[in-house]
Amino acid sequence: MEGETLPLQEQRCCDDGLSQTNESLIPDLYDFLRIDVELEPVGNDREENACSKNVMRKQRNWERRVEANKSKRKEEKQRKKLNSRNKDINGTQLSKRVMKAITKERLEDAREAGLVLCVDLSMTDHMSHKEISRLAGQIRRLYGSNKKALQPFHIFLTELKRDSLLYKECVRMNDGFLNYLIDVTDETWFHLFPSEDVIYLTPDASKALERVDEDKVYILGGLVDESIQKKISYKRAKELGVRTMRLPIDEYMVKKSNPKNFYSKILAINQVFEILLAFCETKDWTTALASGIPPGKGYVVTSLMSSEVGQ
């Protein structure tokens, strides 16, 4: 009945039952808490992995900024060099308008009678979207170097189709690409130039380039290959039966020890072009190679290595 008090013996039984029940729950509760405690380091590992990825990402961003700053400093140095050349006979600095007109005249003269350099863009099928974007950037830098040169080349971009990804990337990434003073065509260079006049520059060639002749056409393979597919441009040149040559790196440079033990003769098309421009200006391969090959490639001109050993 409601309101009645249980006998003392029954109360004790109930209390004992509750006590036993509570005691049986304690191990389970302890196990639950222990599981939570054991799971905690897993979360810490995830946090550490996330922190590690953030550090790596920041490191990569920092390295890209460093490279971009180096490129800007180099362009500024070239700009100042060009400005000093473009002073009139009285030493007065020419205006930007006049400098632009002089540059345009040089490029137009080069298209009439300048040394011919062609970028073979037939190998984009071997490249990823990222690599094609990088190639578009190299084309921009190549044209920029040609604009600054006292004796620019007549530049051809061959097998560049208007509906291709590379063409779209060139327009997107390169301000004024449609107004570049170069020849852009979807034809192959093999149909544009006599094969006996062609020299295809590739690092896989056995013969070194000794001089740059006015009556020759120099071909650069427009290939950015992060997977390092072997001898693509070399095989293409051989299939078409044209001469192949390489820059004389082995003749004028030696390997320099570096922590990564890394050595590479593979250069971007704009780097090869800058070396050709420097050689045409100085007639000295040592100077041209020293100014054009990045230190990260692991090579240094022989004269510099000898001076370091002497120290």
C-alpha positions as CSV (number, residue, x, y, z in Angstrom):
1,M,0.0,0.0,0.0
2,E,1.0,3.6,-0.6
3,G,2.6,5.4,2.3
4,E,3.5,2.2,4.1
5,T,7.1,1.7,5.2
6,L,8.9,-1.5,4.2
7,P,10.1,-3.7,6.9
8,L,13.7,-3.2,8.0
9,Q,14.9,-6.5,6.6
10,E,13.4,-5.7,3.2
11,Q,14.9,-2.2,3.2
12,R,18.3,-3.8,3.9
13,C,17.9,-6.1,1.0
14,C,17.0,-3.3,-1.3
15,D,20.0,-1.2,-0.2
16,D,22.3,-4.2,-0.7
17,G,20.9,-4.7,-4.2
18,L,21.5,-1.1,-5.1
19,S,25.0,-1.2,-3.7
20,Q,25.8,-4.3,-5.6
21,T,24.4,-2.7,-8.8
22,N,26.5,0.4,-8.3
23,E,29.6,-1.6,-7.7
24,S,29.0,-3.6,-10.9
25,L,28.7,-0.3,-12.8
26,I,32.1,1.0,-11.6
27,P,34.3,-1.3,-13.7
28,D,32.2,-0.6,-16.8
29,L,32.5,3.1,-16.2
30,Y,36.2,2.8,-15.6
31,D,36.6,0.9,-18.9
32,F,34.6,3.6,-20.7
33,L,36.9,6.3,-19.3
34,R,40.0,4.3,-20.1
35,I,38.9,3.9,-23.7
36,D,38.5,7.6,-24.0
37,V,41.9,8.1,-22.5
38,E,43.4,5.6,-24.9
39,L,41.8,7.2,-27.9
40,E,43.2,10.6,-27.1
41,P,46.7,10.0,-28.5
42,V,45.1,9.2,-31.9
43,G,43.6,12.6,-32.1
44,N,47.0,14.1,-31.2
45,D,48.6,12.1,-34.0
46,R,46.1,13.6,-36.4
47,E,46.8,17.0,-35.1
48,E,50.6,16.4,-35.5
49,N,50.0,15.2,-39.1
50,A,47.9,18.2,-39.9
51,C,50.6,20.5,-38.4
52,S,53.3,18.7,-40.4
53,K,51.3,19.2,-43.6
54,N,50.8,22.8,-42.8
55,V,54.6,23.2,-42.3
56,M,55.3,21.5,-45.6
57,R,52.8,23.7,-47.4
58,K,54.2,26.9,-45.9
59,Q,57.7,25.7,-46.9
60,R,56.7,25.2,-50.5
61,N,55.0,28.6,-50.6
62,W,58.1,30.2,-49.1
63,E,60.3,28.5,-51.8
64,R,58.0,29.7,-54.5
65,R,58.1,33.2,-53.2
66,V,61.9,33.1,-53.1
67,E,62.0,31.9,-56.7
68,A,59.6,34.6,-57.8
69,N,61.7,37.3,-56.0
70,K,64.8,36.0,-57.8
71,S,63.0,36.2,-61.1
72,K,61.8,39.7,-60.4
73,R,65.3,40.8,-59.4
74,K,66.7,39.3,-62.6
75,E,64.1,41.0,-64.7
76,E,64.8,44.4,-62.9
77,K,68.5,43.9,-63.6
78,Q,67.9,43.2,-67.3
79,R,65.5,46.2,-67.5
80,K,68.2,48.5,-66.0
81,K,70.8,47.1,-68.4
82,L,68.4,47.7,-71.3
83,N,67.8,51.3,-70.1
84,S,71.5,52.0,-70.0
85,R,71.8,50.8,-73.6
86,N,68.9,52.9,-74.8
87,K,70.4,56.2,-73.7
88,D,71.0,58.6,-76.6
89,I,74.4,59.9,-77.5
90,N,74.2,62.7,-75.0
91,G,73.6,60.3,-72.1
92,T,69.9,61.4,-71.6
93,Q,67.5,58.7,-70.6
94,L,65.0,58.0,-73.3
95,S,61.3,58.1,-72.5
96,K,59.3,54.9,-72.2
97,R,57.4,55.7,-75.3
98,V,60.6,56.1,-77.3
99,M,62.1,52.9,-75.7
100,K,58.9,51.0,-76.7
101,A,59.2,52.2,-80.3
102,I,62.9,51.2,-80.4
103,T,62.0,47.7,-79.1
104,K,59.2,47.3,-81.6
105,E,61.5,48.4,-84.4
106,R,64.2,45.8,-83.3
107,L,61.6,43.0,-83.2
108,E,60.2,43.9,-86.6
109,D,63.8,44.0,-88.1
110,A,64.4,40.6,-86.6
111,R,61.4,39.2,-88.3
112,E,62.8,40.4,-91.6
113,A,66.5,39.4,-91.2
114,G,67.2,38.1,-87.7
115,L,68.4,34.7,-86.5
116,V,65.6,32.2,-86.6
117,L,64.5,30.2,-83.5
118,C,61.5,28.0,-83.5
119,V,59.7,26.4,-80.5
120,D,58.3,23.0,-81.5
121,L,55.0,22.7,-79.7
122,S,54.0,19.3,-81.1
123,M,54.5,17.4,-77.8
124,T,51.8,18.7,-75.6
125,D,50.1,15.3,-75.7
126,H,52.9,14.2,-73.4
127,M,52.1,16.9,-70.8
128,S,49.7,17.4,-68.0
129,H,47.5,20.5,-67.6
130,K,50.0,21.8,-65.0
131,E,53.0,21.2,-67.3
132,I,51.2,23.0,-70.2
133,S,50.6,26.0,-67.9
134,R,54.3,26.1,-67.0
135,L,55.2,25.9,-70.7
136,A,52.9,29.0,-71.3
137,G,54.9,30.8,-68.7
138,Q,58.2,29.8,-70.3
139,I,57.0,31.2,-73.6
140,R,56.2,34.5,-71.9
141,R,59.7,34.7,-70.4
142,L,61.3,33.7,-73.7
143,Y,59.5,36.6,-75.5
144,G,60.5,39.0,-72.7
145,S,64.2,38.1,-73.1
146,N,63.9,38.6,-76.8
147,K,62.4,42.1,-76.3
148,K,65.3,43.1,-74.2
149,A,68.0,41.8,-76.6
150,L,70.0,44.2,-78.7
151,Q,69.9,41.6,-81.5
152,P,66.6,39.7,-81.1
153,F,65.7,36.5,-82.8
154,H,62.9,35.9,-85.3
155,I,60.7,33.7,-83.1
156,F,58.3,31.0,-84.4
157,L,55.8,29.0,-82.4
158,T,54.8,26.0,-84.5
159,E,52.0,23.6,-84.2
160,L,50.1,25.9,-81.8
161,K,46.5,25.4,-82.6
162,R,44.0,28.0,-81.6
163,D,41.6,25.5,-80.0
164,S,44.4,23.9,-77.9
165,L,44.8,24.2,-74.2
166,L,48.3,25.7,-74.6
167,Y,47.0,28.5,-76.8
168,K,44.3,29.3,-74.3
169,E,46.8,29.2,-71.4
170,C,49.1,31.6,-73.4
171,V,46.3,34.0,-73.9
172,R,45.2,33.7,-70.2
173,M,48.6,34.0,-68.6
174,N,50.5,36.3,-71.0
175,D,49.3,39.9,-71.2
176,G,49.3,41.0,-74.8
177,F,50.1,37.5,-76.2
178,L,47.9,38.2,-79.3
179,N,50.1,41.2,-80.1
180,Y,53.5,39.4,-79.7
181,L,55.8,40.2,-82.5
182,I,56.4,36.6,-83.3
183,D,55.1,34.1,-85.9
184,V,52.4,31.7,-84.5
185,T,51.3,28.9,-86.7
186,D,49.6,25.5,-86.5
187,E,52.0,24.2,-89.2
188,T,54.9,22.0,-88.3
189,W,58.4,23.5,-88.5
190,F,59.4,20.5,-90.8
191,H,57.2,22.0,-93.5
192,L,58.4,25.6,-93.0
193,F,62.2,25.2,-93.1
194,P,64.5,23.1,-95.3
195,S,65.7,20.1,-93.2
196,E,69.4,20.8,-94.1
197,D,69.1,24.2,-92.4
198,V,67.7,22.9,-89.2
199,I,69.5,22.2,-85.9
200,Y,67.4,20.7,-83.2
201,L,68.8,21.5,-79.7
202,T,68.3,18.7,-77.3
203,P,70.4,17.7,-74.2
204,D,70.5,14.1,-75.5
205,A,72.5,15.0,-78.6
206,S,76.1,13.7,-78.8
207,K,77.5,16.7,-80.7
208,A,78.0,20.1,-78.9
209,L,77.0,23.4,-80.5
210,E,80.1,25.4,-81.2
211,R,78.7,28.6,-82.8
212,V,75.4,30.2,-83.8
213,D,75.1,30.6,-87.6
214,E,72.9,33.1,-89.3
215,D,71.8,30.7,-92.0
216,K,70.6,28.0,-89.6
217,V,67.2,27.5,-87.9
218,Y,67.4,26.5,-84.3
219,I,64.6,24.3,-82.9
220,L,63.7,24.1,-79.2
221,G,61.4,21.3,-78.0
222,G,58.5,22.9,-76.2
223,L,58.3,20.2,-73.5
224,V,57.8,20.5,-69.7
225,D,58.2,17.0,-68.4
226,E,58.0,16.5,-64.6
227,S,58.0,12.7,-65.1
228,I,61.2,12.9,-67.0
229,Q,60.2,10.9,-70.1
230,K,63.4,10.0,-71.9
231,K,64.6,11.5,-75.2
232,I,61.2,12.7,-76.5
233,S,62.5,15.7,-78.5
234,Y,65.7,13.8,-79.5
235,K,63.6,10.9,-81.0
236,R,61.4,13.3,-82.8
237,A,64.3,15.0,-84.5
238,K,65.9,11.7,-85.4
239,E,62.6,10.4,-86.9
240,L,62.5,13.5,-89.1
241,G,66.2,13.2,-90.1
242,V,67.5,16.5,-88.9
243,R,70.7,17.3,-87.1
244,T,70.7,17.4,-83.3
245,M,73.1,19.4,-81.1
246,R,73.3,20.2,-77.4
247,L,74.7,23.1,-75.4
248,P,78.4,22.7,-74.7
249,I,77.9,22.1,-70.9
250,D,80.3,19.2,-70.7
251,E,83.0,21.2,-72.5
252,Y,82.8,24.3,-70.3
253,M,81.3,23.2,-67.1
254,V,81.9,20.6,-64.3
255,K,79.8,19.1,-61.6
256,K,79.9,20.9,-58.3
257,S,79.3,18.9,-55.1
258,N,76.0,19.7,-53.4
259,P,74.0,18.2,-50.5
260,K,71.4,16.6,-52.7
261,N,74.0,15.1,-55.2
262,F,71.7,16.4,-58.0
263,Y,72.8,17.2,-61.5
264,S,70.7,18.0,-64.5
265,K,71.3,19.3,-68.0
266,I,67.6,19.7,-68.7
267,L,66.7,23.4,-69.1
268,A,63.5,25.3,-69.7
269,I,63.1,26.7,-73.2
270,N,63.6,30.3,-71.9
271,Q,66.8,29.3,-70.1
272,V,68.3,27.8,-73.3
273,F,67.2,30.9,-75.3
274,E,68.9,33.2,-72.8
275,I,72.1,31.3,-73.2
276,L,71.9,31.6,-76.9
277,L,71.3,35.4,-76.6
278,A,74.2,35.7,-74.2
279,F,76.5,33.8,-76.6
280,C,75.5,35.9,-79.6
281,E,76.3,39.0,-77.6
282,T,79.6,37.9,-76.0
283,K,80.8,35.2,-78.4
284,D,81.9,33.3,-75.2
285,W,80.3,30.1,-74.0
286,T,81.8,30.4,-70.5
287,T,80.0,33.7,-70.0
288,A,76.8,32.6,-71.6
289,L,76.6,29.3,-69.7
290,A,77.5,30.9,-66.4
291,S,74.8,33.5,-66.7
292,G,72.1,31.1,-68.0
293,I,72.3,27.8,-66.1
294,P,70.8,28.0,-62.6
295,P,73.0,27.0,-59.7
296,G,70.5,24.3,-58.7
297,K,71.4,22.3,-61.8
298,G,74.6,21.3,-60.0
299,Y,77.0,22.6,-62.7
300,V,79.6,25.5,-62.6
301,V,81.9,26.8,-65.3
302,T,85.4,25.3,-65.1
303,S,87.1,28.7,-64.4
304,L,84.9,29.3,-61.3
305,M,85.6,25.8,-60.0
306,S,89.3,26.3,-60.4
307,S,89.2,29.6,-58.5
308,E,87.3,28.0,-55.7
309,V,89.8,25.1,-55.4
310,G,92.7,27.7,-55.4
311,Q,91.1,29.4,-52.4
